[in-house]
Amino acid sequence: MIRGLFILGICVALAFCAATVPLGKKTFFGHVKAIWSSEPMSDLKDGVKDTAGPATDKAKEFVKGGIDAVKKGSGSGSGSDSAKPKH
């Protein structure tokens, strides 16, 4: 518990410093924002979207099919009523 609070405190302190301490003309988050909105990064994002688009579409359909199967109740039977105690 104490270890988790310590790690959380360190993360909050780092985020505070990254948002407020200037590194040149911008803060750390300002530099990240400038890099993210630059032309080369836009090209990279578009390239990744074009390349990974079909794979992400297939993954979305797979997950959607699984969710639909669970909602309909057709599964492997691991969550069936036979495992529940009857009173």
C-alpha positions as CSV (number, residue, x, y, z in Angstrom):
1,M,0.0,0.0,0.0
2,I,2.7,2.4,1.0
3,R,4.8,1.4,-2.1
4,G,1.8,2.1,-4.3
5,L,1.2,5.6,-2.8
6,F,4.9,6.3,-3.2
7,I,4.9,5.4,-6.9
8,L,1.7,7.4,-7.4
9,G,3.3,10.4,-5.7
10,I,6.4,10.1,-8.0
11,C,4.1,9.9,-11.1
12,V,2.1,13.0,-10.0
13,A,5.4,14.9,-9.3
14,L,6.8,14.0,-12.7
15,A,3.5,15.0,-14.5
16,F,3.5,18.3,-12.6
17,C,7.1,19.0,-13.6
18,A,6.5,18.0,-17.2
19,A,3.5,20.4,-17.4
20,T,5.1,23.4,-15.7
21,V,8.9,23.4,-16.0
22,P,10.1,25.1,-19.2
23,L,12.6,23.2,-21.3
24,G,13.7,26.0,-23.6
25,K,10.6,27.8,-25.0
26,K,8.2,25.0,-24.2
27,T,7.4,22.5,-21.4
28,F,7.9,18.8,-22.0
29,F,4.2,18.4,-22.9
30,G,4.5,21.4,-25.2
31,H,7.3,19.8,-27.1
32,V,5.4,16.5,-27.3
33,K,2.3,18.4,-28.7
34,A,4.5,20.3,-31.2
35,I,6.1,17.0,-32.4
36,W,2.7,15.2,-32.6
37,S,1.2,18.0,-34.8
38,S,4.2,18.2,-37.1
39,E,4.1,17.3,-40.8
40,P,6.4,14.2,-40.5
41,M,4.3,12.9,-37.6
42,S,1.1,13.4,-39.6
43,D,2.7,11.3,-42.5
44,L,3.6,8.6,-40.0
45,K,0.1,8.5,-38.5
46,D,-1.4,8.3,-41.9
47,G,1.0,5.5,-43.0
48,V,0.3,3.5,-39.8
49,K,-3.5,3.9,-40.3
50,D,-3.2,2.7,-43.9
51,T,-1.0,-0.2,-43.0
52,A,-2.7,-1.3,-39.8
53,G,-6.2,-0.4,-40.8
54,P,-7.2,-3.8,-42.2
55,A,-5.8,-5.6,-39.1
56,T,-7.6,-3.3,-36.7
57,D,-10.9,-3.8,-38.6
58,K,-10.5,-7.6,-38.4
59,A,-9.8,-7.3,-34.6
60,K,-12.8,-5.1,-34.1
61,E,-15.1,-7.5,-35.9
62,F,-13.7,-10.4,-33.9
63,V,-14.3,-8.7,-30.6
64,K,-17.7,-7.5,-31.7
65,G,-18.6,-11.1,-32.6
66,G,-17.5,-12.3,-29.2
67,I,-19.5,-9.7,-27.4
68,D,-22.6,-10.5,-29.5
69,A,-22.1,-14.2,-28.7
70,V,-21.9,-13.5,-25.0
71,K,-25.0,-11.3,-25.1
72,K,-27.0,-14.0,-26.9
73,G,-25.8,-16.5,-24.3
74,S,-24.2,-18.9,-26.8
75,G,-20.8,-19.7,-25.3
76,S,-18.7,-22.6,-24.3
77,G,-21.0,-23.4,-21.4
78,S,-18.6,-22.2,-18.7
79,G,-21.2,-19.7,-17.4
80,S,-24.2,-22.0,-17.6
81,D,-26.8,-22.5,-14.9
82,S,-25.7,-26.1,-14.2
83,A,-22.7,-24.8,-12.3
84,K,-24.8,-22.7,-10.0
85,P,-26.1,-24.3,-6.8
86,K,-29.8,-24.8,-6.6
87,H,-31.7,-24.0,-3.5
